[in-house]
Amino acid sequence: MKYDIVALWSGGLDSSLAIKILTAQDLKVLAVKFVTLFMSGKMTWRASLEYNPQLECDVLIIPLIRGYNELIKNPAFGYGKNINPCIDCKIFFLKRAKRIMKAVNAKGIATGEVLGQRPMSQNKQALQTIEMKSGLEGKIIRPLTARNLPQTELEQSGCSTAKGIVDREQLLALRGRSRKETMWWASEYGLHEYKTPAGGCLLTDPGFSARLTEAFQHNEDSVKELEALKFGRHFRLPDGTKLIVSRDDYESQYLRAILKSWLRIEPAFIPGRNSFLRLPYKTEEDLELSIKIALRYNARGNENIKLTARLIYPDSRTELKVAKDLPSKKDVSPYLVTREQK
């Protein structure tokens, strides 16, 4: 299949509007959505191609796992306010989009970037660095802010006979952090359904950043461990073992699917949420405390109730354990991985 432009698409307002501006010029656009472990919700594990009627283009969804996690640990251009390596991330995405561009014979790549919207990655110097490091100089078009930037080889001015395929006069000159004008243009282009402007990258969230940093410090960086960071309550027990307590049945079912090598703890005789202890646990004391914490969140408001836990090991072996005098919220709070923890 052949396309005129490959566009990076997050599902958010900016990238969606950028695509609409291009499709309004009768350009054939392939929207590419790269999915990582650090986006909210369940991870997408398989690639797919589908038509999006609102964007009026095909959407290619590609999960990114290998290589991306190492980038998060050691970004060449550093982090933003939290653990978000925005410049390195954009370069990483663009390099992969470049491969797709060549495969579909497209002439360039579009993004939803707006000059001055993000202080780290959307200033003129950063945009130039991203373009150079991705090997796409002159081939990246930013429809929302294009008229604030030098003309690219993809653009033509009015009735010019230049080799460009995009009419620069129909592009916008947005800049800064305000979204009011962006939302107005979205309405003008008939774009009414899109994700919140803040986007879904968890690396900008202080709470998730604390969890991720703490996990890296304990060398817990497998694909499934990183995916699990998005779900449940996370505890670091006194001797170093990780415990995750599901908040609801949805989380229980998903964590059961991805943490099959962990010890699962559940109430033995009443319905309840599942908890997961990383194996091998460090000490018997960590095991005993994990059982008490797991049962505490199933005590239905009575913290002194006597409960029995069922332990289900990865080899399907089961064991019953009784716990009394369940810990209070104050007792367990020192072990909860929060944004204040270092």
C-alpha positions in Angstrom: 0.0 0.0 0.0 1.2 3.5 -0.8 0.6 6.7 1.2 1.6 10.4 0.8 2.3 11.0 4.5 3.0 8.9 7.6 1.7 10.7 10.7 2.5 10.0 14.4 -0.8 9.6 16.1 -1.4 9.4 19.9 -5.1 9.5 19.8 -5.0 12.9 21.4 -6.2 16.3 20.1 -3.0 17.7 18.5 -2.1 14.6 16.4 -5.7 14.1 15.4 -6.1 17.6 14.2 -2.7 17.5 12.3 -4.0 14.5 10.4 -7.4 16.1 9.6 -5.6 19.2 8.2 -3.7 16.9 5.8 -6.6 14.7 4.8 -8.5 17.8 4.0 -6.0 18.4 1.3 -6.8 15.0 -0.2 -3.6 13.5 1.0 -3.5 9.9 1.7 -2.3 9.6 5.3 -1.2 6.5 7.3 -1.6 7.3 11.0 0.9 5.3 13.1 0.2 4.7 16.8 3.2 3.3 18.7 2.0 1.7 22.0 4.4 1.3 24.9 4.3 -0.2 28.4 4.1 3.4 29.7 0.8 4.3 28.3 -2.3 4.1 30.5 -4.5 1.0 30.2 -3.7 -2.5 29.1 -0.7 -3.0 26.8 -1.4 -3.8 23.2 0.6 -6.9 22.3 -0.1 -7.3 18.6 0.1 -4.9 15.6 -3.1 -4.1 13.7 -4.3 -2.0 10.8 -7.8 -0.5 10.7 -9.6 2.4 9.0 -10.6 5.4 11.2 -13.6 7.1 9.7 -13.3 10.3 11.8 -9.6 10.8 10.8 -10.4 9.5 7.3 -7.3 7.4 7.1 -5.8 4.1 8.0 -4.4 3.6 11.5 -1.5 1.2 12.1 -1.0 0.3 15.7 2.4 -1.1 16.6 3.5 -2.2 20.1 7.1 -1.1 21.0 8.9 -3.1 23.7 12.5 -4.1 22.8 14.9 -1.2 23.0 12.4 1.3 24.3 12.7 0.2 27.9 16.5 0.7 27.8 15.9 4.2 26.4 13.9 5.1 29.5 16.7 4.1 31.8 19.5 6.0 30.0 18.1 8.8 27.8 20.8 10.8 26.0 18.9 14.1 26.4 17.8 13.6 29.9 14.4 13.7 31.6 11.7 16.3 32.0 10.0 17.1 35.3 9.5 13.4 36.1 11.0 10.3 34.3 9.9 11.4 30.9 12.7 11.5 28.2 10.6 13.4 25.7 13.3 14.2 23.2 14.8 10.7 23.1 11.3 9.3 22.9 10.3 11.4 19.9 13.6 10.5 18.1 12.9 6.8 18.9 9.4 7.0 17.4 10.5 8.9 14.4 13.3 6.5 13.5 10.7 3.7 13.4 8.2 5.8 11.5 11.0 6.5 9.0 11.1 2.7 8.2 7.4 2.7 7.7 7.6 5.8 5.5 10.1 4.1 3.2 8.0 0.9 3.1 4.9 2.7 2.0 6.7 5.2 -0.3 5.5 8.2 1.6 7.3 11.5 1.2 7.5 12.6 4.8 6.2 12.3 8.4 3.7 14.5 10.2 3.5 15.2 13.9 1.1 17.1 16.2 3.8 19.2 17.8 3.2 22.9 18.6 6.0 25.3 19.0 6.3 26.3 22.7 3.7 23.9 24.0 6.2 21.7 25.9 9.3 23.5 27.3 11.6 20.5 27.0 10.8 19.0 23.6 8.8 21.6 21.6 11.2 24.6 21.4 12.9 25.4 18.2 16.3 23.9 19.2 14.7 20.7 20.4 12.6 20.4 17.2 15.8 20.8 15.1 17.7 18.3 17.2 14.9 15.7 16.9 14.8 16.2 13.1 18.5 15.8 12.8 18.9 12.8 15.1 16.1 11.0 13.5 17.6 11.5 10.0 14.5 13.3 8.7 15.8 16.8 8.0 13.3 18.6 5.8 10.9 15.6 5.9 9.0 16.3 9.1 5.9 18.5 8.8 4.1 20.0 11.8 0.7 21.1 10.5 -0.4 22.9 13.7 2.6 25.2 13.9 4.2 25.0 10.4 3.9 28.7 9.6 6.1 29.5 12.7 8.8 27.3 11.3 11.0 27.3 8.1 9.3 25.8 5.1 10.0 22.1 4.6 10.6 20.2 1.3 7.1 18.7 1.8 5.4 22.1 1.4 4.4 24.3 -1.5 3.2 27.9 -1.3 -0.1 28.5 -3.0 0.1 27.6 -6.7 3.9 27.1 -6.6 5.2 24.3 -8.8 7.6 23.2 -6.1 7.9 19.4 -5.5 6.0 19.7 -2.2 2.7 17.9 -1.8 1.3 20.0 1.1 -0.2 23.5 0.7 1.6 25.6 3.3 -1.1 28.3 3.2 -3.6 25.8 4.7 -1.4 25.0 7.6 -1.7 26.7 11.0 0.6 28.9 13.1 -0.4 27.8 16.6 2.1 28.3 19.4 2.2 28.2 23.2 0.4 26.0 25.8 -3.2 27.2 25.4 -5.5 24.7 23.8 -8.4 27.0 23.1 -7.4 27.8 19.5 -6.6 24.2 18.9 -10.0 23.1 20.1 -11.6 25.7 17.9 -9.8 24.4 14.8 -10.7 20.9 15.8 -14.4 21.9 15.7 -13.9 23.6 12.3 -12.5 20.3 10.9 -15.3 18.3 12.3 -13.1 16.6 15.0 -15.3 16.0 18.0 -13.9 12.8 19.6 -10.4 12.7 20.9 -8.5 11.9 24.1 -7.8 14.6 26.7 -5.1 17.0 25.6 -2.8 15.9 28.4 -2.3 12.6 26.7 -1.8 9.1 28.2 2.0 8.9 28.8 2.5 7.8 32.4 6.1 8.8 32.4 4.9 12.4 33.1 2.8 11.3 36.1 4.7 11.8 39.5 3.1 8.7 41.1 3.9 6.3 38.3 7.4 7.8 37.9 8.0 7.0 41.6 6.9 3.4 41.0 9.1 3.0 37.9 12.2 4.5 39.5 11.8 2.3 42.6 11.3 -0.8 40.4 14.5 0.0 38.4 16.4 0.4 41.7 15.4 -3.2 42.5 16.2 -4.5 39.0 12.5 -5.3 38.3 12.5 -4.4 34.7 11.0 -7.3 32.8 8.2 -6.6 30.4 5.5 -8.1 32.7 6.9 -6.3 35.8 6.8 -3.0 34.0 3.3 -3.6 32.7 2.1 -4.5 36.3 3.2 -1.1 37.6 0.1 0.4 36.1 -2.3 -1.7 38.2 -3.0 -2.2 41.9 -1.3 -1.0 45.1 2.4 -1.7 45.3 4.3 -2.5 48.5 8.0 -3.0 49.2 8.2 -5.3 52.2 10.9 -4.8 55.0 13.3 -7.4 53.5 12.8 -6.2 49.9 10.0 -8.4 48.4 7.5 -6.7 46.1 3.8 -7.2 46.8 0.9 -6.0 44.5 -2.7 -5.8 45.8 -5.4 -5.6 43.2 -8.0 -2.9 43.7 -10.9 -4.7 41.9 -11.8 -7.8 39.9 -10.7 -6.2 36.6 -7.1 -5.8 38.0 -7.2 -9.2 39.6 -7.9 -10.9 36.3 -5.4 -8.9 34.3 -2.6 -9.3 36.9 -3.3 -13.1 37.0 -2.7 -13.2 33.3 0.6 -11.4 33.3 2.1 -12.4 36.7 1.9 -16.2 36.3 5.4 -16.7 37.8 4.4 -14.9 41.1 2.7 -16.3 44.2 -1.0 -15.4 44.2 -2.8 -14.8 47.5 -6.5 -14.7 47.8 -9.2 -15.1 50.6 -9.9 -18.7 51.0 -13.6 -18.7 51.9 -15.0 -15.3 50.8 -14.9 -13.5 47.4 -12.1 -11.0 47.2 -9.3 -9.4 45.4 -6.1 -11.1 44.5 -2.6 -10.1 45.6 0.7 -11.1 44.0 4.0 -11.7 45.8 7.2 -11.8 43.6 9.1 -15.0 43.9 11.4 -15.9 45.4 10.3 -13.9 48.4 13.2 -12.8 50.6 12.2 -14.0 54.1 9.4 -15.8 55.9 8.6 -12.5 57.6 8.0 -10.9 54.2 5.6 -13.8 53.3 3.7 -13.5 56.6 3.4 -9.7 56.2 2.2 -10.0 52.6 -0.5 -12.4 53.7 -1.7 -9.9 56.3 -1.7 -7.0 53.9 -3.5 -9.0 51.3 -6.2 -10.0 53.7 -6.5 -6.5 55.2 -7.8 -5.3 51.8 -10.4 -8.0 51.9 -11.6 -7.6 55.5 -14.5 -5.4 54.4 -13.9 -2.7 57.0 -13.3 -5.1 60.0 -9.5 -5.1 60.4 -9.7 -7.5 63.4 -11.5 -10.3 61.5 -9.9 -13.7 61.4 -9.3 -14.6 57.8 -7.7 -17.5 55.9 -5.6 -17.0 52.8 -5.2 -19.4 50.0 -1.7 -19.3 48.4 -1.5 -20.5 44.8 2.0 -21.1 43.5 3.0 -21.0 39.8 3.1 -24.8 39.7 -0.6 -24.8 40.9 0.3 -26.1 44.4 -1.9 -24.5 47.0 -1.6 -23.8 50.7 -3.8 -22.3 53.4 -2.6 -19.7 55.9 -4.5 -18.1 58.8 -3.8 -14.6 59.9 -5.1 -12.7 62.9 -4.9 -9.1 64.0 -4.7 -7.6 60.5 -2.6 -4.5 60.2 -4.2 -1.0 60.0 -3.7 1.5 57.2 -1.1 3.2 59.4 0.8 -0.1 59.9 1.0 -0.8 56.1 1.6 2.8 54.8 5.4 2.7 55.4 5.6 -0.1 52.8 3.4 1.5 50.2 5.4 2.7 47.1 4.3 6.3 46.8 5.6 9.4 45.0 7.4 10.5 48.1 9.6 7.4 48.3 13.1 7.6 46.9 
